[in-house]
């Protein structure tokens, strides 16, 4: 059974991983020229970053609780935040081409 502190720890891990996925997706969309390059890097690099963050937050910091197995951890701490972060960037944020930048010197 998950305690209240463990549930809050899981929510913190999901929130940190979601923010990481949204920021990494935005960074890659702004920097890369092709849509396929962005999709490829988001599918390959962002989950590795989320896995590293999950290992640090759940191991070193001690957040979260036992979810019962590696599939549950993968779904709750990697896939769900990845989907939320990418959806946040694609559906809520304007496209990088639509943003007007100020003139530079």
C-alpha positions as CSV (number, residue, x, y, z in Angstrom):
1,X,0.0,0.0,0.0
2,X,1.3,3.5,-0.9
3,X,1.5,6.0,2.0
4,X,0.7,9.6,1.6
5,X,4.4,10.6,1.6
6,X,5.1,8.0,-1.1
7,X,2.2,9.2,-3.2
8,X,3.5,12.8,-2.9
9,X,6.9,11.6,-3.9
10,X,5.5,9.9,-7.0
11,X,3.6,13.1,-7.9
12,X,6.9,15.1,-7.6
13,X,8.7,12.7,-9.8
14,X,6.0,12.9,-12.4
15,X,5.9,16.7,-12.3
16,X,9.7,17.0,-12.6
17,X,9.8,14.5,-15.5
18,X,6.9,16.3,-17.2
19,X,8.6,19.6,-17.0
20,X,11.8,18.1,-18.3
21,X,10.0,16.5,-21.3
22,X,8.2,19.8,-22.1
23,X,11.4,21.8,-21.9
24,X,13.5,19.3,-23.9
25,X,10.8,19.1,-26.6
26,X,10.6,22.9,-26.9
27,X,14.4,23.1,-27.0
28,X,14.6,20.4,-29.8
29,X,11.8,22.0,-31.7
30,X,13.5,25.3,-31.7
31,X,17.0,24.0,-32.5
32,X,16.3,21.3,-35.1
33,X,15.2,22.1,-38.7
34,X,13.3,18.9,-39.4
35,X,10.2,17.4,-37.8
36,X,11.6,13.9,-38.1
37,X,14.8,15.0,-36.2
38,X,12.7,16.4,-33.4
39,X,10.5,13.3,-33.2
40,X,13.6,11.0,-33.2
41,X,15.4,12.9,-30.5
42,X,12.3,13.3,-28.3
43,X,11.7,9.5,-28.6
44,X,15.3,8.6,-27.9
45,X,16.9,11.2,-25.7
46,X,14.1,12.5,-23.5
47,X,13.2,9.1,-22.0
48,X,16.9,8.6,-21.1
49,X,17.0,11.9,-19.3
50,X,13.7,11.0,-17.5
51,X,15.1,7.7,-16.5
52,X,18.2,9.4,-15.0
53,X,16.0,11.9,-13.1
54,X,13.8,9.1,-11.9
55,X,16.8,7.1,-10.6
56,X,18.2,10.2,-8.8
57,X,14.9,11.3,-7.3
58,X,13.8,7.8,-6.2
59,X,17.2,6.5,-5.2
60,X,19.4,9.3,-4.0
61,X,16.7,11.7,-2.8
62,X,14.4,8.9,-1.6
63,X,11.1,10.1,-3.2
64,X,8.3,7.8,-4.2
65,X,7.3,4.4,-3.1
66,X,7.3,0.8,-4.4
67,X,4.9,0.7,-7.4
68,X,5.1,-3.1,-7.6
69,X,7.2,-3.7,-10.7
70,X,9.3,-2.2,-13.4
71,X,6.4,-1.9,-15.9
72,X,4.5,0.3,-13.5
73,X,7.5,2.5,-12.9
74,X,8.1,2.8,-16.6
75,X,4.5,3.7,-17.2
76,X,4.1,6.1,-14.3
77,X,7.6,7.8,-14.2
78,X,8.7,7.7,-17.9
79,X,5.8,7.3,-20.4
80,X,3.1,9.3,-18.7
81,X,5.4,12.4,-18.1
82,X,6.8,12.1,-21.7
83,X,3.3,12.1,-23.2
84,X,2.2,15.0,-20.9
85,X,5.3,17.0,-21.7
86,X,5.2,16.5,-25.4
87,X,1.4,17.2,-25.5
88,X,2.0,20.4,-23.4
89,X,4.6,21.7,-25.9
90,X,2.7,20.8,-29.0
91,X,-0.8,21.8,-28.1
92,X,-0.4,24.6,-25.6
93,X,2.8,26.4,-26.6
94,X,2.9,28.2,-30.0
95,X,4.9,26.8,-32.8
96,X,8.5,28.0,-32.9
97,X,7.9,29.7,-36.3
98,X,5.0,31.7,-34.9
99,X,6.9,33.4,-32.2
100,X,8.2,36.8,-33.0
101,X,11.7,37.5,-31.6
102,X,12.9,41.1,-30.8
103,X,15.5,42.6,-33.1
104,X,19.0,42.1,-32.1
105,X,21.9,44.4,-32.6
